[in-house]
Amino acid sequence: MQKYNISRSSSFYSIGLSYKKADADIRGRFSLDEESKLALLNQAKENDIESLVVTSTCNRTEIYGFAQHPFQLIQLLCDNTRGTVEEFQEVAYIYKNKDAIAHMFRVGSGLDSQILGDFEIISQLKISTKLSRKHGLLNHFTERLVNAVIQASKRIKTETDISSGATSVSFASVQYIFKNIENVSDKNILLFGTGKIGRNTCENLVKHTQNKNITLINRTKTKAEQIAGKFNLLVKDYANLQEEINESDILIVATGAQRPTIDKHIIQSEKPLLILDLSIPKNVNQNVQELENVSLVHLDHLSQITDETLEARKAHIPSAEVIIEEIKAEFNSWLETRKFAPTIKALKHKLSDFATAELDTQRKKHADFNEEQAELISNNIIQKITNHFAHHLKDDDVSTDDSLELIKKVFQLETSTKNVDTA
């Protein structure tokens, strides 16, 4: 068992669910919008959780944090979503300490993404970390870990070809449209919702189809106008949604609503309509499939599309894993230094106490005592001694635990900092 001075709490956990075991409906029940995410963070503070990072995307919902028991984090998630503890237990994963650290590296580096090499999750992790910091829920350990994961992500993206070609659901959406719709450039395309996947899909559509018949609708019109301005697209009011759907050949739904916003009653046209639901929770009611002219595809299906590019990316997994191990080793090295920092600090205080007592004795004995020079010499000696012990503890050939115990015993040290088990 290893002990590191990083938290008041006992262990670092990663709890959550992802596309691997949880289908879109279950993931939807545990998804967190901005309001519920804030509520979860506030509840965590009330429960005296020290450090916590929450991510919720179309593919996964996760909490990284310190707790005495993982149920504390599970309860936070269930209290702020529509999911139950029983449902969570059926599809969830719980990682502890070194396994939780390894999991964050794989997620942030695109190796655990629904489409291999999809790096969109790292931006979500950055945003979530910033939010936790703002709410006073980010300790040194978690911040250092997230920065290490970001570093690994950057290196994998630049040093390997694991992200070459299409690496996201948004691109897979466009790929699906090309394969199933003829003359895409002439079709009327409606994008309803301007979430991140919706924005990226819009950008890919403009780039690859040269289609000028793309219309955007969002509940908050100004958000749609901001995106439309970037691509010179048309924006319509939310009140015109039904009218625009009936004019469309392709409907892309990417809203953040917690309930379906599209159902069969809103579709009055009889011409062929392809609907891509890129939302979690699902925002298109399954009853649209009762209409003969409608084809419905959800992002889980799009994510299963494999091509030669995806297969080729698998060859770069070993290179990515080597990078992860390098940066993880650097992180673990930092953890090792945290392990003995309180003992070195206590030793320095003890030596300072010795020096203060001796200086006081010499001051009384010598009328011409040079206080300034004596303090300078004693401080330099103290620093050299503590540095010597620190270098010794960093030596791979010595048992750090045995050395720490010996130093504490010889100098009669008491370290007050509480430890966390990260074995």
Secondary structure by P-SEA (a helix, b strand, c coil): cccccccccccccccccccccccaaaaaaacccaaaaaaaaaaaaaaccccbbbbbcccccccccccccaaaaaaaaaacccccaaaaaabbbbbcaaaaaaaaaaaaacccccccccaaaaaaaaaaaaaaaaaccccaaaaaaaaaaaaaaaaaacccccccccccaaaaaaaaaaacccccccbbbbbccccaaaaaaaaaaaaccccccbbbbcccaaaaaaaaaaabbbbbcccaaaaaaaaccbbbbbcccccccccccccccccbbbbbbccccccccccccccccbbbbcaaaaaacccaaaaaaaaaaaaaaaaaaaaaaaaaaaaaaaaaaaaaaaaaaaaaaaaaaaaaaaaaaccccaaaaaaaaaaaaaaaaaaaaaaaaacccccaaaaaaaaaaaacccccbbbbbcc
